[in-house]
Amino acid sequence: MTHPSPTPHDGPATTVSKRELERFYRSPMQQTLLKELRQLIQPTNAKTCLEIGNQGGAFSYFLRKHGGNWQTRLTSATAVETTRHLIPDGDIAELTPERLPFDDNTFDLVVVVDLLETMPDPIPFINECHRILGSSGYLALNGRYAGRLTPLGPLRRYLERRRPISSVPPREFSKADLFELLKTGFDVIETRSYANFFSELVHLILQSSLQTIPADAADVFDRRLKRHRIAHPFFRLAFQLDYLLYPFHGNHWVTLGRRHAWLPRNSPVLRKAESITGAVLSTVR
């Protein structure tokens, strides 16, 4: 698999930055997500952009290489600290996504990375994104497809049962879920998929392994980086094998929506608690 346009030697030369850049280059899934997002959002020169998520670090650094005036809001204090090492002059802060601390119509583009899957109900957050976007603004999102009938289903469920008690299983989205989520405020321009069977298999095993490392361990970053190094050659092989499955869509998606005026689409309210079918049939004699 080829890397995105930056090279591993880009970026500040601090120890934290070097380790974070190496972690990114040992993470083909993150590189692929970055590549797919870039192809969706196109150059962002002269645009006011907001990144929201829990990735940060090298991902945020390379996302800014696309041009534009960026702000980054992350849900993890650790991610904020790491990202500031790479982007010392950047506008980077921590936030909770329930209420975005920005005025209406502030941004031309909002990019949400690995965040929807952590939300029990993402609709209020999507409403906030609509509020802070300009009238012709764009929203880019990513997530994982639901309902994939593949051999990975049982493995995924098994690995999720091994999650720490405090860990919430990632939320998944079908195409219908995605449409329902965005239909009130956005027109879906394009949706792309990536990570087919083999790369998703390696990804699931790696993520399960990373979750066994205590978050408060003194050497947590080094231990995670070591496991990324071990997984990297398997990822390279997996992405090559995925080419054999090219006609099939992947397990993960990225989508781009264009903001439109708020148009609530509510289900019809029927008298006497009738069903829609009953109401229709009652008019046919």
N, C-alpha and C positions, 0 to 999 in steps of 0.2 A: 504494500500500500504506500502511496506517495504522501508526503507531508504537505500541509498547507504552505503558502508562499514564504512565511518566515523561516529562518534557519535556527538551529539550536543555539547559535552564538548571539542571537538578538537579545536585547534587554539589558538591564542593569547587572552589574557583576557582583552583587552581594551574595553571601552564602545562601541565604533564604531564597533569593531569586534564582540562583543556579539550580538548587534542588527542585524548586517549583517548575522551572522550565524542563528539567529532566523528567519529572513526573508527567508533564503534559506530553512530551515526546515518547513516553512509554505508554501512553493512553490513546490507542487508535480510535476508540469510541468517541472521545472528546474531540479529536482531530476531525473525525468524520462529521460530527455534529456542527463544528465550526464551519467546515466546508459547505455543508448543506444550508446553513443559515446565511452564509455569505452569498450563495447563489440566489437565495430568495430575496434578500433585502437590497442587493446591488450596492454600488458605491454610496456612501452616506456623507459625502462632502457637503458642507454648508448646511447640514441638518442638525437639529437639536435632538439628541437621542438619550434614552434611558435604558439601562440594563438592570433587570431585577432577577435575583435568583440566589442560589447557594453554591454556585461554582466559583466565581471569582478567580483570583490568581492569574495564571498564564492565559486562561480562556478570555478574561476581561482585557488583558494586555493586547492579545492578537485581534480581538474584536475591534478595538480602537484603531488598528492599522487600516481599517476600512474607510477612515476619514470621518469628519464631523466633530461636533461638540458633545462629548459624552458625560453622563453622570452614571454612577454605579451604586446600587443599593442591594446589600446582601443580608441574608438572614442569620449569618454566623459571624460572631466577633473574630474567630480565628481566620475565616476567609477574608474579612476586612483587613486584618493585619498583614496577611500574606500578600494581598493585592496592593496594599500601599507600599510594600517593598519594591514591587515591580513598577508601580505607577506613582511615584512619590508626589507628583504635582496634580494627581487626579482628584476629582470630586467623588470620594468613596466614603460610604457610611453604612451603618447597620440600620435595619428597619424591620418592623412587623408589617406584613402586607395587608392587614385589615383596612387600614386607611393610609393612602399614599399622601405624604406631606408636600403636595405640589398644587399650584393653582390650576384652574381649568384651562384647557387648550394650551398647555405648555410645550408639548413635544411633537415632533414630526414622526418619531419612531419609538416604539417601546418593544424591547426584546426581553422575553421572559424565559429563563433557562432553568430546567429541572425543578420547577416550583409547583406546578399544577398537581403533580403526583403526590404532594404532601398535604393537599387541602381536602378536608372532608366535603366542603362545598365551595367550589371555585367561582361561582357566579358573582358574589359581591366583589371579588377581586377583579374580575373581567369588567364589571361596571365601573370600578375605579380607573382601570386602564382607559376605558372609553372617555371618562370625564377629563383626564389629563392630556388626552391626545387632541391635536388640532382637527379641524373639520375634514382635512384630507390626509390625516395621519394613518400610520400602519402599525399593526400589532403582529409580532412574530412569536410563536410559541413552539414548545416541543413536548413530547410525551411518549408513552408506550401504548401500543395497540392492545385492545382487549379482545378476547374471544378467538385467539389464534389456535386452530386445531392442529397443533404440532406435537411431536414427542417432548418438547420442552415444557409443556404444561404441567405434567406431574412433577418434573424436576423443579420448576419454579415454585410450585406449591410446597414441595418438601423443603426447599431452602428458606422459604418465607416462614415456615413453622420453626425454623432454627434461629430466627431473628431474636435479638434481645427483647425482653418484655416491653421496654420503653420505646421500641422501634415500631413505627407504623408501616404496614405493607404499602408499597407504592400504588397510587390510584391509576387505573388503566382506562383508556377511552376507545370506544368503537367509533366508526365514522359517524354514526347517528348521534353519539354523545357529543362529538366535536361540533357538529352542526347545531345541536340544541344549545350548546354553550355560547356560540358566537352569533347566532342568527339575529338576536335583538339589536345588536349594535355594529356588526361587522359583516362584510361580504368576503367570503373565502376566495382568495385569488389563486392560490396554489398550495398543494400539500405534497410533500415528498417523503419517501420512506427510506430507511437504511437499516443495516444490521440484520442480516438474514440468519439462518439456523446456526451456522458454525460460529460466527462472531458473537452471537447472542449467548451461545453455550459457554464460551470462554468468559464473557462478561458476567454471567450469572455466578460462575464459580469464583471469579475474582472478587466480586462484591460480597459474596458470602464469606470469603476468607478475610476480607478487610474488616468485616463486622466483628470478627473475633478479637481484634486488637482493642484493648481498653482505650477509650478516648483520653483518659487522664494519664496514660503511660508517658514516662519521661522521654522515651525514644519513639513516640508514636509516628512521627513523620518519617524517620529512617526505616521503621518496620514496614510502613505502607509503601514507601518507595522501593524497598527490596522486593515486595510482592509484585509490584508493577514491573520490575525488571524481569522477574521469573515469568510473568504472564506474557511479556511482550513478544517473544518468538512464536508463541501459540496464537496470539492475535494476528500476526503477520500471515501465518499459514491459514488461519480461519477466514480472513478476508479474501485470500486467493480462492479458497474453496467456495466461498459465497458467490463467486462469479458463475459457478455452475447452476445457481438458483436465480439467475438474473431475472427471468420472467415473473418471479413471485415478489410481492411487496414485502418489505422488511418488518421487523418487530417494533421499530421505533419510527416516529413521524416528526416532521417539522411542518408548520403551516404559516401562511402569511394572510392576514386579514386586513381589508381596507375599511376604515371607519365610515359609517353612514349615520344619518340622523337616527336617534333612538326611536325604534318602532316596536313596542311591545306586541308580542304575538301570543295572545291568551287563548286557551281553549274556550269554545262557546259555552255559555251558561244556559242550561235547559230548564224549563219549568217542570215541576213535579218529579224532579230527580230522574228524568228519563235518560236513557242512553241515547247516543247519537243514532245508532241503528234503529232503536225503537221510534225515535222522533221521525226519522225518514220513512220508515215503514207505515207509520200511522197516517201519513199523508197520501199513501198509495191505496186507492180503492178499486 
